[in-house]
Amino acid sequence: MTAKPHSALPSPLQTAKLLAAEFALSAVERDERGGTPKAERDALRQSGLLALSIPTQYGGLGARWSDTLGIVREFAKVDSSIAHVFGFHHLMLATVRLFSRPDQWQPWFEQTARKNWFWGNALNPLDTRTVVKDFGGWREFSGKKSFCSGASDSEMLIASAVDETAGGKLLIAAIPSGRSGITLHNDWNNIGQRQTDSGSASFERVRVEESDLLLDPGPLSTPFACLRPLIAQLTFTHMFLGIAEGAFEEARNYTLTETRAWHKSPTEDVSQDPYVLHHYGEFWVALEGVRLLVERAADLLDQAWAKGPNLSENERGQLAIAIASAKVAATRQGLDLCSRLFEVTGARSTHASLRLDRHWRNLRTQTLHDPVDYKLHELGDWALNQSLPIPTFYS
């Protein structure tokens, strides 16, 4: 008797699609409620996707950045808060990989993969209220930090503080979220991204060991280390595109099943109304353009990551231009689509129970992370003067 072959394990993308279908069932209700999506975060833990970007030799799935960010986009179609904290988790892993020594990041990777750790963010380099005291063999972080996305219900935090005795030098550390002195305030109550836990944190004499500090090679110290802000920007861009794609599909389904043709329409079937078709044609062209830019930028990131320490300043700069171009397009086209979708769904689609406005609110909230005008300034300086962007935490 021949044994039946074992069915193949689902791919990470298949797993993400199954999870996304589950998340979609409660996304509207959770958007209204806000707070921590504990059940959904635990589902991510159990899925193994928190190890997606970790190399296989450290227990991870060894995915490329294009694959990891593709799953961020997949989640964003139905729940951009989940996409946000999932993307930031992998951004924090990239942070320790790029800024710290192998004897630091390798054990962190192994433990993350083995224990399904969630990493949260308390970096925010523009918020300088957290300061450092040096006690020789260890440091203390004290102060407040805002916009701490994904910090609640995390096992590890990337946190920053300012060393005022060293001219305001920024120190970044990877520390357990439950370490004594850390308080997460759960005070995020904004119009969008309502389940990202992007509120504030307090640090009261939090002990930070030398082995916690990301000093070698350190933040933005080499062209390879300067990929960190680009990964952040491309994570946002995949979120923006995913939100727009999800809004498009939700609007399309509503138009085909609920929307009525206007009484002056030349057709009784709204799917044949010339103005409705005109809008959907514009939506489609806009999305196709953004998709091409986003996917091209993701491929270039894969190539840059593979070069590792051999990445040149010029190669890093060219990638920055590609990502900035994609981000501007995703911002503008996404906001336009998420606002105009009501023109093809009609007055009844504004009913509060549908919360179709959540797509615009989520996108509008996250696109304000850093001004798109400054991305255009960088792109203009490149287009006119062939000047590549100067690496910062936002470019």
C-alpha positions as MATLAB code, in Angstrom:
seq = 'MTAKPHSALPSPLQTAKLLAAEFALSAVERDERGGTPKAERDALRQSGLLALSIPTQYGGLGARWSDTLGIVREFAKVDSSIAHVFGFHHLMLATVRLFSRPDQWQPWFEQTARKNWFWGNALNPLDTRTVVKDFGGWREFSGKKSFCSGASDSEMLIASAVDETAGGKLLIAAIPSGRSGITLHNDWNNIGQRQTDSGSASFERVRVEESDLLLDPGPLSTPFACLRPLIAQLTFTHMFLGIAEGAFEEARNYTLTETRAWHKSPTEDVSQDPYVLHHYGEFWVALEGVRLLVERAADLLDQAWAKGPNLSENERGQLAIAIASAKVAATRQGLDLCSRLFEVTGARSTHASLRLDRHWRNLRTQTLHDPVDYKLHELGDWALNQSLPIPTFYS';
ca = [
       0.000    0.000    0.000;
       1.463    3.327   -1.066;
       1.562    6.003    1.617;
      -0.148    9.252    0.822;
       2.301   12.103    0.352;
       2.275   14.820    2.970;
       0.633   17.971    1.742;
       3.070   20.789    1.183;
       3.275   23.432    3.854;
       1.677   26.735    2.865;
       4.001   29.441    1.626;
       4.413   32.590    3.743;
       2.190   34.470    1.276;
      -0.512   31.793    1.494;
      -0.318   31.952    5.288;
      -0.592   35.752    5.144;
      -3.627   35.576    2.872;
      -5.378   33.201    5.294;
      -4.591   35.486    8.205;
      -5.712   38.543    6.254;
      -9.063   36.895    5.553;
      -9.496   36.359    9.303;
      -8.393   39.898   10.159;
     -10.863   41.331    7.630;
     -13.821   39.878    9.546;
     -13.241   42.168   12.526;
     -11.326   45.055   10.936;
     -14.247   47.499   10.915;
     -15.184   46.841   14.540;
     -11.569   47.011   15.703;
     -11.019   50.272   13.846;
     -13.816   51.788   15.908;
     -12.571   50.279   19.160;
      -8.867   51.068   18.838;
      -6.444   49.626   21.374;
      -4.182   46.602   21.046;
      -5.201   43.871   18.565;
      -4.024   41.166   20.957;
      -5.708   38.196   19.251;
      -4.377   39.252   15.852;
      -0.849   39.782   17.182;
      -0.946   36.338   18.767;
      -2.113   34.878   15.453;
       0.966   36.433   13.843;
       3.145   34.866   16.524;
       1.644   31.432   15.923;
       1.960   31.775   12.142;
       5.756   31.918   12.168;
       5.726   35.086   10.051;
       7.585   37.067   12.712;
      10.657   35.104   11.576;
      10.010   35.866    7.907;
      12.993   38.159    7.274;
      15.382   36.248    9.554;
      17.930   34.121    7.631;
      17.381   30.372    7.761;
      20.679   29.742    9.586;
      19.219   31.604   12.572;
      15.912   29.749   12.499;
      14.007   32.121   10.231;
      12.293   31.769    6.874;
      14.981   33.648    4.942;
      12.598   35.787    2.886;
      13.772   38.586    0.632;
      12.693   42.118    1.463;
      10.410   42.163   -1.567;
       8.579   39.130   -0.141;
       8.440   40.499    3.405;
       7.127   43.860    2.258;
       4.709   42.127   -0.110;
       3.099   40.587    2.969;
       2.952   44.019    4.629;
       1.029   45.117    1.528;
      -1.238   42.044    1.744;
      -2.190   42.833    5.340;
      -2.674   46.533    4.543;
      -5.420   45.661    2.057;
      -7.667   44.627    4.955;
      -6.054   45.996    8.125;
      -3.367   48.642    7.859;
      -2.766   48.688   11.626;
      -1.694   45.043   11.512;
       0.401   45.815    8.444;
       2.024   48.693   10.324;
       3.111   46.726   13.413;
       4.139   43.724   11.312;
       6.237   45.902    9.034;
       7.780   47.745   11.985;
       8.676   44.425   13.618;
      10.820   43.537   10.609;
      12.173   47.092   10.458;
      13.371   46.701   14.066;
      15.083   43.438   13.124;
      16.765   45.247   10.235;
      17.848   47.952   12.685;
      19.789   45.550   14.902;
      21.218   43.776   11.866;
      22.506   47.022   10.355;
      23.628   48.882   13.487;
      25.062   46.172   15.765;
      27.751   43.509   15.875;
      27.104   39.904   14.768;
      27.511   38.680   18.353;
      24.534   40.918   19.212;
      22.120   40.530   16.321;
      22.626   36.815   15.733;
      21.387   35.754   19.215;
      18.511   38.254   18.947;
      17.522   36.720   15.609;
      17.732   33.181   16.995;
      15.609   34.002   20.031;
      13.065   35.885   17.954;
      12.622   32.907   15.646;
      12.523   30.372   18.472;
      10.298   32.304   20.885;
       8.132   34.237   18.363;
       9.170   37.576   19.797;
       7.422   40.735   18.637;
       9.677   43.802   18.343;
       8.284   47.291   18.980;
       9.506   50.800   18.302;
      10.531   53.515   20.768;
      13.150   55.139   18.563;
      11.687   58.373   17.099;
      14.940   60.325   16.670;
      13.079   63.663   16.506;
      11.798   63.220   20.068;
      14.802   64.117   22.216;
      13.093   64.073   25.629;
      14.761   60.796   26.659;
      18.318   61.364   27.872;
      21.293   59.203   28.855;
      23.373   59.028   32.001;
      26.668   57.162   31.817;
      27.695   55.072   34.834;
      30.843   53.614   33.324;
      29.892   50.023   32.585;
      26.217   50.766   31.921;
      23.822   53.615   31.057;
      20.427   54.877   32.161;
      17.637   56.080   29.861;
      15.170   58.542   31.401;
      12.392   60.568   29.787;
       9.420   60.224   27.458;
       9.087   59.030   23.885;
       6.188   59.525   21.471;
       4.935   57.514   18.488;
       5.995   54.151   19.901;
       4.330   51.962   17.278;
       3.883   48.330   18.251;
       5.461   48.793   21.681;
       2.464   47.366   23.546;
       2.423   43.565   23.646;
       6.008   43.371   22.404;
       8.897   41.385   23.809;
      11.688   43.692   22.628;
      12.001   47.433   22.001;
      14.334   49.530   19.922;
      14.728   52.683   22.007;
      16.793   55.827   21.635;
      18.087   58.492   23.984;
      20.208   61.604   23.678;
      23.630   61.829   25.292;
      23.783   65.511   26.200;
      27.375   65.195   27.443;
      28.418   64.074   23.945;
      26.883   66.967   22.043;
      23.441   65.420   21.718;
      24.635   62.125   20.233;
      21.820   59.670   19.616;
      22.243   56.303   21.313;
      20.071   53.373   20.224;
      19.523   50.208   22.241;
      17.640   46.930   21.973;
      16.035   46.193   25.335;
      13.330   43.891   26.699;
       9.951   45.646   26.736;
       9.325   44.470   30.291;
      12.525   45.871   31.761;
      12.083   47.768   35.026;
      11.337   51.450   34.524;
       9.564   51.181   31.163;
       5.907   52.256   31.103;
       3.815   52.036   27.942;
       0.914   54.440   28.257;
      -1.548   53.091   25.656;
      -2.655   56.656   24.911;
      -2.882   56.446   21.113;
      -6.288   57.789   20.017;
      -5.819   59.248   16.545;
      -8.176   59.288   13.574;
      -6.328   56.491   11.777;
      -4.018   53.519   12.339;
      -6.013   53.096   15.513;
      -4.621   49.691   16.505;
      -0.932   50.428   16.052;
      -0.355   51.362   19.721;
       1.615   54.363   18.537;
       1.250   56.216   21.835;
       3.894   57.304   24.309;
       6.334   55.537   26.593;
       8.131   56.636   29.747;
      11.627   55.592   30.780;
      12.432   55.986   34.475;
      16.079   55.202   35.123;
      15.994   52.240   32.765;
      19.272   50.355   32.957;
      20.886   49.801   29.563;
      23.875   47.499   29.353;
      26.740   48.042   26.959;
      25.662   44.838   25.201;
      22.246   46.418   24.557;
      23.671   49.420   22.684;
      23.889   49.398   18.892;
      27.306   51.024   18.537;
      29.233   48.979   15.985;
      28.965   49.889   13.165;
      26.299   52.205   14.623;
      23.426   54.219   13.147;
      23.820   55.424    9.548;
      27.563   54.741    9.712;
      28.043   53.059    6.313;
      26.072   52.936    3.034;
      24.792   49.501    4.114;
      23.726   50.802    7.550;
      21.985   53.653    5.722;
      19.548   51.144    4.255;
      17.597   51.301    7.527;
      15.656   54.508    6.724;
      15.058   53.256    3.191;
      13.527   50.046    4.520;
      11.299   52.216    6.723;
      10.233   54.369    3.777;
       9.526   51.367    1.575;
       7.553   49.715    4.383;
       5.328   52.800    4.494;
       5.021   52.754    0.719;
       3.836   49.144    0.677;
       1.308   50.050    3.359;
       0.039   52.974    1.286;
      -0.353   50.833   -1.806;
      -2.048   48.045    0.155;
      -4.524   50.488    1.694;
      -5.369   51.883   -1.742;
      -5.765   48.405   -3.234;
      -8.017   47.358   -0.369;
     -10.101   50.516   -0.720;
     -10.435   49.882   -4.445;
     -11.690   46.323   -3.922;
     -14.121   47.319   -1.193;
     -15.481   50.146   -3.340;
     -15.758   47.852   -6.351;
     -17.736   45.250   -4.410;
     -20.040   47.905   -3.018;
     -20.592   49.489   -6.434;
     -21.512   46.144   -8.001;
     -23.840   45.039   -5.207;
     -25.307   48.158   -3.588;
     -24.858   51.315   -5.623;
     -27.759   52.546   -7.738;
     -27.440   54.350  -11.039;
     -28.194   58.080  -10.895;
     -31.627   58.948  -12.230;
     -30.126   60.850  -15.168;
     -27.801   58.009  -16.124;
     -28.227   56.659  -19.670;
     -28.289   53.140  -18.172;
     -30.102   51.467  -15.310;
     -27.073   49.291  -14.592;
     -24.536   51.266  -12.549;
     -21.760   49.018  -13.855;
     -22.322   50.574  -17.296;
     -22.618   54.199  -16.163;
     -20.080   56.216  -18.182;
     -18.987   58.370  -15.266;
     -18.581   55.417  -12.912;
     -16.500   53.641  -15.550;
     -14.432   56.797  -16.031;
     -13.595   56.914  -12.308;
     -12.687   53.241  -12.165;
     -10.491   53.666  -15.221;
      -8.596   56.461  -13.488;
      -8.298   54.412  -10.301;
      -6.876   51.503  -12.267;
      -4.273   53.544  -14.126;
      -3.159   55.176  -10.869;
      -2.803   51.840   -9.082;
      -0.932   50.244  -11.979;
       1.592   53.076  -11.981;
       2.173   52.844   -8.236;
       2.498   49.047   -8.393;
       5.265   49.262  -10.959;
       7.187   51.882   -8.961;
       6.786   49.975   -5.682;
       7.785   46.617   -7.118;
      10.796   48.131   -8.891;
      11.948   49.752   -5.638;
      11.528   46.461   -3.757;
      13.641   44.612   -6.330;
      16.351   47.248   -6.009;
      16.269   46.898   -2.214;
      16.816   43.140   -2.577;
      19.848   43.827   -4.748;
      21.248   46.427   -2.329;
      20.728   44.151    0.692;
      22.547   41.317   -1.066;
      25.614   43.534   -1.528;
      25.936   43.965    2.237;
      28.973   45.978    3.347;
      30.059   46.280   -0.299;
      27.132   48.584   -1.070;
      28.379   51.910   -2.417;
      27.098   55.399   -1.596;
      25.928   55.827   -5.177;
      24.007   52.542   -5.147;
      22.384   53.492   -1.878;
      21.500   56.914   -3.317;
      19.945   55.452   -6.453;
      17.787   53.207   -4.282;
      16.728   56.232   -2.226;
      15.519   57.951   -5.413;
      13.528   54.885   -6.473;
      11.874   54.564   -3.061;
      11.101   58.280   -2.777;
       9.505   58.195   -6.235;
       7.320   55.257   -5.243;
       6.374   56.844   -1.936;
       5.267   60.144   -3.481;
       3.163   58.316   -6.062;
       1.625   55.974   -3.474;
       0.810   58.908   -1.196;
      -0.836   61.061   -3.834;
      -2.683   58.359   -5.732;
      -3.750   56.572   -2.560;
      -5.206   59.660   -0.919;
      -7.014   60.560   -4.137;
      -8.537   57.104   -4.523;
      -9.544   56.787   -0.863;
     -11.312   60.132   -1.046;
     -12.953   59.696   -4.449;
     -14.216   56.156   -3.860;
     -17.430   57.687   -2.491;
     -18.143   59.115   -5.944;
     -18.617   55.553   -7.226;
     -20.326   54.122   -4.146;
     -22.905   56.826   -3.502;
     -24.478   58.542   -0.513;
     -25.511   55.367    1.303;
     -21.891   54.235    1.463;
     -21.198   56.969    4.019;
     -23.163   55.032    6.662;
     -21.036   54.900    9.802;
     -21.351   51.115   10.148;
     -19.392   50.599    6.928;
     -16.523   52.852    7.981;
     -15.365   53.192    4.410;
     -13.666   56.373    5.549;
     -11.152   54.277    7.506;
      -9.061   53.784    4.377;
      -8.577   57.546    3.965;
      -8.108   58.072    7.717;
      -5.461   55.354    7.922;
      -3.621   56.597    4.872;
      -3.855   60.253    5.851;
      -2.517   59.498    9.329;
       0.460   57.446    8.184;
       1.406   59.647    5.215;
       2.094   62.460    7.697;
       4.982   60.487    9.231;
       7.345   62.713    7.261;
       6.269   65.437    4.799;
       5.971   64.345    1.187;
       7.036   67.884    0.209;
      10.538   67.079    1.423;
      10.578   63.896   -0.629;
       9.721   66.031   -3.654;
      12.513   68.430   -2.709;
      14.994   65.535   -2.723;
      13.634   64.264   -6.017;
      13.782   67.732   -7.532;
      17.393   68.157   -6.449;
      18.150   64.853   -8.155;
      16.173   65.615  -11.309;
      17.699   69.060  -11.779;
      21.126   68.852  -10.169;
      21.823   65.088  -10.052;
      22.338   65.389   -6.283;
      21.559   62.175   -4.409;
      19.713   62.403   -1.068;
      21.845   62.781    2.048;
      21.170   59.869    4.434;
      19.104   60.728    7.514;
      16.604   58.716    9.536;
      13.952   59.969    7.099;
      15.696   59.750    3.704;
];
